[in-house]
Amino acid sequence: MGTPVDQLVDLLDLEQIELNIFRGRSPEESLQRTFGGQVAGQALVAAGRTVDDDRPVHSLHAYFLRPGVPGVPIVYQVDRIRDGRSFTTRRVLGIQQGRSIFALTADFHVPEAGGIEHQEAMPAFISRRQPFDIRYVERLRWTQEELVGVEPRSGVWLKTNGALPDNPLIHVCALTYASDMTLLDSVRAPVEPLWGTRNFDMASLDHAMWFHRPFRADEWLLYQQESPIAHGARGLARGQIFDRNGRLVVSVMQEGLFRPLGDRRA
């Protein structure tokens, strides 16, 4: 079986079945739907396999179109939209059982020196989840009474539970996988404890990431998350990921759907 990190690397190692067409495994699990971070990470692997190694990922924008079925393979079709002198663009469609379940557009950029240089400062401020070690920055609240006055934000330190290969694409795709684990916590923070019984059925609607600097996903990263608005059954969350030196390495945005448990509308 290997370690959980070995299993993650294996999950991200897609099978190429034709030019621009790849197949990914979808593990059997008890969840009602396939974990969104898995689909996003695999789709980014598919895109990256069609781009030269000297062009790292610059950004991605994705939509979760339908819930994936655990245990059923997912086919990823890559459309080579653009190969420019500095930027490369790929569009990926994830297909399962003949239906599109996920769409991603990713941009790759040749690193350039010079230009404007600034960033937000790292916040000055640890629960374990395989294959990532995730540790919450602030004390977890367990009862409804403890939520009075809580702001819609959350922060975690995270890294893989073991070393990853040196391939930069693996680190980017592994962090893409992890970025969907806790981001919507910031939406829920003022209304229900993050651990324990949930009052809402929660699903990711879309996901966007911008990769500012190189990083390693097997070294500690601070994922600071906040929600500027929740309304009409949808909640918006944004995240900033910093390395241990305080450098902002990734920015993330996601919208989630929040409905009372039992509401099964499409």
Protein Blocks (a to p, Z undefined) as FASTA:
>chain_A
ZZfklmmmmmmmccdfbghiacddddddfbfbdcfklmmmmmmmmmmmmpcfklccfbdc
dddfbdcdehiacddddddfbacfkbccddddddeehiafbdcddddddddeehjddddd
ddddfopadfbdcddfbacdfbfklmgopacddddddddebdddfblklmmmmmmmmmmm
mmmmmmmmmmocfbdcdfbdcddfbdcdddfbgcdfkbccddddddfbdeehiacddddd
ddfkopafbdcddddddddehiacZZ
